[in-house]
Amino acid sequence: MVFRLVLGCTTVGRQVVEQIPERTGDDSDRLHVVTENESVVEALRDESIPARAGDPTDPSMIANIERPDVIFIGSDRTDVNRVALERARERFPMASIVAYLGGNATESDRRVFENLADHVLDATDAMVSHIIDGVARPSAGAAIGLRKHLTAIDGRLGVFMHDNPDPDAIASAVTLVDIAAEVGVEADACYFGDISHQENRAMVNLLGLDLRNLSPDDSLEEYEAFALVDHSRPGVNDQLPEDLHVDIVIDHHPPRGPVPGDFVDLREQAGATSTVMTDYLTRFRLEPRESTATALLYGIRIDTNDFSREVSPADFEAASILWPHVDVSLLEQIEQPTIEGEILETIARAIKNRIQHDSVAVASVGQINNRDALPQAADQLLAMDGIESTLVFGFKDEMAFLSARSRGSDIDLGETLRDAFERIGSAGGHAGMAGAQLEVGILASADDEDEVESIVSVVEEVITNRFLEAIDTQPGSSVGAYSQTSQWLFDIEEGETEGPPTADDGKQRGEESQ
């Protein structure tokens, strides 16, 4: 439910008031009008619209009104609207305000209106549909909804990133913590796993970001409410309980199934969740801290590959808003950290072990200690001549981690990985970049090095064939290359077979499928 307050109800204001219920389509929304024109008040009351006769510039007229979500200032007179705007902003600092300039605005008036109002309308664009849609568009409504849910929290908020968070997730989490603090809610930016990518560590350390690293055994009882950023389902790419009650979800990834949460804001058109969080800062009228602005801009740049991949106008707008608050020198240091030798070795193995299928390159790098080396290796393969899509994967403990990249507009890697691997693990992402992780518990049951090598060889074949089959849209392609091998992977996890097919068997099946 949205509470709209109208201060001044003459020509433009009257049209807005009459059409709000029809255009917003929500009978539960509340509307209250304050205007000097008593005949207008009577007419509105006849239409069951709450209205009071009074001076919209009089502080006493709004002193006892509970906090509105949206305020429209709509007198025909500029001087009246200016005073009403100044007093409304002072009384309701968090409200979204749309102010009509009136017909005689000076440059001084315009500066005041632009400084205090979220939207300013003059005589040339004061169309009713523009006014109503301007304050009711999704991002404005989302800001109202987020504020309502935050202010309703009685206790501490846990803001959770996905496991091993990237810059977009980190920046989004610390921003939501800042916003929560502004409305009086204490919050922590939390994550499971590690921040091992050298640029991500540099970002956290150089900007002094306050993050909490949790282990699966840590209690969550201190948190009254939970928020997810840059992912949308508990227990999927995080280590939260799958049945956890989620209060807030803010993400830009396309969902795969129902998204739990009392408040959900999924903006698939945005190139990064950091873009969405920048919009929230603007609508909450908050100037970002230097560290937060720098983190947000870096998050946008990473997720859009420096504004060249899945970028939207909103991403450019967010960058322009953030730029004046960014520490450029720190941003340059974040982007140019030293690279560990282990990461370079992983990239080298990916290049050496790659196989190519048309314009697709796939590489297994074997055992890894740092999973953040995988996307860097995938990016390096993508830079090779003739390659349009890449998949690099490796093994750590009893898990296989996968990272995919593409620069072709005809391939959606997020859907490709979900189709290929969701039955045996978790997968997701965007058209141009995606990832997956698969449980390979059978590795722990192997008795010797030769057996481990044999199992790894078959699992590598499963992953490679499933990915190539999912991505290959050529006529006449067959699933025979991987169907028997991948079925063995399902069976062995259930204890229904004694061992894997031999590597020779797998190769022969691969040959027969072509």
HELIX and SHEET records of a PDB file:
HELIX    1   1 THR A   11  THR A   24  1                                  14    
HELIX    2   2 GLU A   38  ASP A   46  1                                   9    
HELIX    3   3 PRO A   59  ALA A   63  1                                   5    
HELIX    4   4 THR A   78  ARG A   91  1                                  14    
HELIX    5   5 GLU A  107  LEU A  116  1                                  10    
HELIX    6   6 VAL A  128  ALA A  136  1                                   9    
HELIX    7   7 PRO A  138  THR A  151  1                                  14    
HELIX    8   8 PRO A  167  GLU A  182  1                                  16    
HELIX    9   9 GLN A  198  LEU A  207  1                                  10    
HELIX   10  10 THR A  273  ARG A  283  1                                  11    
HELIX   11  11 GLU A  290  ASP A  303  1                                  14    
HELIX   12  12 PRO A  313  LEU A  322  1                                  10    
HELIX   13  13 TRP A  323  HIS A  325  5                                   3    
HELIX   14  14 VAL A  328  GLU A  335  1                                   8    
HELIX   15  15 GLY A  341  ASN A  353  1                                  13    
HELIX   16  16 ALA A  373  LEU A  382  1                                  10    
HELIX   17  17 LEU A  413  PHE A  421  1                                   9    
HELIX   18  18 GLU A  422  ILE A  424  5                                   3    
HELIX   19  19 GLY A  441  SER A  445  5                                   5    
HELIX   20  20 GLU A  449  ILE A  471  1                                  23    
HELIX   21  21 GLY A  480  GLU A  493  1                                  14    
HELIX   22  22 ALA A  503  SER A  513  1                                  11    
SHEET    1   A 6 ALA A  51  ALA A  53  0                                        
SHEET    2   A 6 ARG A  30  THR A  35  1                                        
SHEET    3   A 6 PHE A   3  LEU A   7  1                                        
SHEET    4   A 6 VAL A  70  ILE A  73  1                                        
SHEET    5   A 6 SER A  96  TYR A 100  1                                        
SHEET    6   A 6 HIS A 119  LEU A 121  1                                        
SHEET    1   B 6 LEU A 211  LEU A 214  0                                        
SHEET    2   B 6 ALA A 187  PHE A 192  1                                        
SHEET    3   B 6 ARG A 156  PHE A 160  1                                        
SHEET    4   B 6 TYR A 223  VAL A 229  1                                        
SHEET    5   B 6 ILE A 248  ASP A 251  1                                        
SHEET    6   B 6 PHE A 263  LEU A 266  1                                        
SHEET    1   C 6 ILE A 355  HIS A 357  0                                        
SHEET    2   C 6 VAL A 360  GLN A 367 -1                                        
SHEET    3   C 6 SER A 389  LYS A 396  1                                        
SHEET    4   C 6 MET A 399  SER A 406 -1                                        
SHEET    5   C 6 MET A 433  GLU A 439 -1                                        
SHEET    6   C 6 GLY A 425  GLY A 429 -1                                        
END                                                                             
